[in-house]
């Protein structure tokens, strides 16, 4: 009895292939998103206004992502690496130019 000749084996394989995007988006993607949100929070520190920079955000993390100037490249890479398989929306945000440092956190002035 060869299992590869069983119809139910192939039916299960096809169902798993069809369900993979849903399984991936509902199991791994939330973990990755929470990790990136934590990294964004940790990267938002400053001593003076010139320490602050804006990262181009998107609908997944919000338009207003402000981080330390030294963290821009790392956070941009994390945000661009986040790609859910079932994503239907995609729009870009406008960055504010007037950034200030308030209580050790970057924000808009």
C-alpha positions in Angstrom: 0.0 0.0 0.0 1.7 3.1 -1.2 0.5 6.2 0.6 1.1 8.4 -2.5 -1.6 6.5 -4.3 -4.3 7.4 -1.7 -6.7 10.2 -2.8 -7.1 11.5 0.8 -3.3 12.1 1.1 -3.3 14.4 -1.9 -6.5 16.1 -0.7 -4.8 16.9 2.6 -1.7 18.2 0.8 -3.8 20.5 -1.4 -5.8 21.8 1.6 -2.6 22.5 3.5 -1.1 24.4 0.6 -4.3 26.5 0.2 -4.4 27.3 3.9 -0.7 28.2 4.3 -1.2 31.9 3.8 -3.9 32.1 6.4 -1.9 29.9 8.9 1.2 32.0 8.3 -0.6 35.3 8.8 -2.4 34.3 11.9 0.5 32.6 13.7 3.9 34.0 12.7 3.0 37.5 11.5 1.5 38.7 14.9 4.7 37.6 16.6 6.9 39.5 14.1 4.7 42.6 14.3 4.9 42.7 18.1 8.7 42.3 17.9 9.0 45.2 15.5 6.7 47.4 17.6 8.9 46.8 20.6 12.0 47.6 18.6 10.4 50.9 17.4 9.5 51.8 21.0 13.1 51.1 22.2 14.6 53.1 19.3 12.6 56.2 20.2 15.0 58.0 22.5 16.8 61.3 22.4 18.6 64.0 24.3 18.2 66.9 21.9 15.9 67.7 18.9 18.6 66.9 16.4 18.7 63.3 17.7 15.3 62.6 16.2 14.4 61.3 12.8 11.3 60.1 11.1 11.0 56.7 9.5 8.7 56.2 6.5 5.8 54.2 8.0 2.8 52.5 6.5 -0.7 51.4 7.7 0.7 48.4 9.6 2.8 50.4 12.0 1.3 53.9 11.7 2.5 56.9 9.8 4.2 58.6 12.8 7.3 56.6 13.5 9.9 58.7 15.2 13.2 57.2 16.3 16.8 58.2 17.2 18.8 59.2 14.2 21.2 56.3 14.8 18.3 53.8 14.6 16.7 54.9 11.3 18.4 52.3 9.1 17.7 49.4 11.4 14.0 50.3 12.0 13.4 50.9 8.3 14.8 47.5 7.5 12.5 45.9 10.1 9.5 47.7 8.7 10.2 46.7 5.1 10.8 43.1 6.2 7.2 42.8 7.5 5.2 41.3 4.6 2.0 39.5 5.5 0.9 37.1 2.7 -2.7 38.2 2.9 -2.1 42.0 2.7 -4.6 43.9 0.6 -3.9 47.5 1.7 -0.8 49.3 0.9 -0.4 53.1 1.2 2.5 55.3 2.2 2.5 58.1 4.7 3.8 61.7 4.8 6.6 62.4 7.2 6.6 65.4 9.4 9.7 67.6 9.3 9.3 69.3 12.7 10.6 66.8 15.2 11.4 67.6 18.8 12.7 65.7 21.8 10.3 65.8 24.8 11.1 63.9 27.9 13.6 61.7 26.2 11.2 60.7 23.4 11.0 61.9 19.8 7.8 63.5 18.6 6.3 66.2 16.4 6.6 69.8 17.4 
